[in-house]
């Protein structure tokens, strides 16, 4: 269990740096774009292709 707290501490320290903060924003933006793309594709398949979700 102690090694998990070490990972958490290291991640917090990394996110406190300018590079870590920038990277986390980039990852969050990429995740949002992927999720929105999946939703749009599902909606297109549902309305145009007749595929049920």
TIDREN-828763 format. One record per residue (C-alpha): residue in three letters; y, z, x; residue number from 1. Coordinates in steps of 0.1 Angstrom, whole numbers, plus 5000, padded with zeros to 4 digits. Layout:
<pts>
<pt "ALA", <Y, Z, X>, NUM>,
...
</pts>
This chain:
<pts>
<pt "UNK", <5000, 5000, 5000>, 1>,
<pt "UNK", <5024, 5007, 5029>, 2>,
<pt "UNK", <5022, 4971, 5041>, 3>,
<pt "UNK", <5035, 4959, 5007>, 4>,
<pt "UNK", <5066, 4981, 5011>, 5>,
<pt "UNK", <5071, 4966, 5045>, 6>,
<pt "UNK", <5071, 4931, 5030>, 7>,
<pt "UNK", <5095, 4942, 5003>, 8>,
<pt "UNK", <5119, 4958, 5030>, 9>,
<pt "UNK", <5117, 4926, 5051>, 10>,
<pt "UNK", <5124, 4904, 5021>, 11>,
<pt "UNK", <5154, 4926, 5012>, 12>,
<pt "UNK", <5168, 4924, 5047>, 13>,
<pt "UNK", <5163, 4886, 5048>, 14>,
<pt "UNK", <5181, 4881, 5015>, 15>,
<pt "UNK", <5210, 4902, 5028>, 16>,
<pt "UNK", <5217, 4876, 5055>, 17>,
<pt "UNK", <5239, 4846, 5048>, 18>,
<pt "UNK", <5209, 4822, 5054>, 19>,
<pt "UNK", <5186, 4842, 5032>, 20>,
<pt "UNK", <5212, 4843, 5003>, 21>,
<pt "UNK", <5217, 4805, 5007>, 22>,
<pt "UNK", <5180, 4799, 5007>, 23>,
<pt "UNK", <5174, 4821, 4976>, 24>,
<pt "UNK", <5200, 4801, 4957>, 25>,
<pt "UNK", <5184, 4768, 4968>, 26>,
<pt "UNK", <5150, 4780, 4957>, 27>,
<pt "UNK", <5163, 4793, 4924>, 28>,
<pt "UNK", <5181, 4759, 4917>, 29>,
<pt "UNK", <5149, 4740, 4926>, 30>,
<pt "UNK", <5128, 4762, 4903>, 31>,
<pt "UNK", <5153, 4756, 4875>, 32>,
<pt "UNK", <5153, 4719, 4880>, 33>,
<pt "UNK", <5115, 4718, 4880>, 34>,
<pt "UNK", <5113, 4739, 4848>, 35>,
<pt "UNK", <5139, 4717, 4830>, 36>,
<pt "UNK", <5120, 4686, 4841>, 37>,
<pt "UNK", <5088, 4699, 4827>, 38>,
<pt "UNK", <5104, 4708, 4794>, 39>,
<pt "UNK", <5120, 4673, 4791>, 40>,
<pt "UNK", <5087, 4656, 4798>, 41>,
<pt "UNK", <5069, 4678, 4773>, 42>,
<pt "UNK", <5095, 4670, 4747>, 43>,
<pt "UNK", <5093, 4633, 4754>, 44>,
<pt "UNK", <5055, 4634, 4751>, 45>,
<pt "UNK", <5057, 4654, 4719>, 46>,
<pt "UNK", <5083, 4632, 4701>, 47>,
<pt "UNK", <5074, 4597, 4715>, 48>,
<pt "UNK", <5038, 4599, 4725>, 49>,
<pt "UNK", <5026, 4621, 4697>, 50>,
<pt "UNK", <5009, 4645, 4721>, 51>,
<pt "UNK", <5006, 4680, 4707>, 52>,
<pt "UNK", <5017, 4709, 4728>, 53>,
</pts>
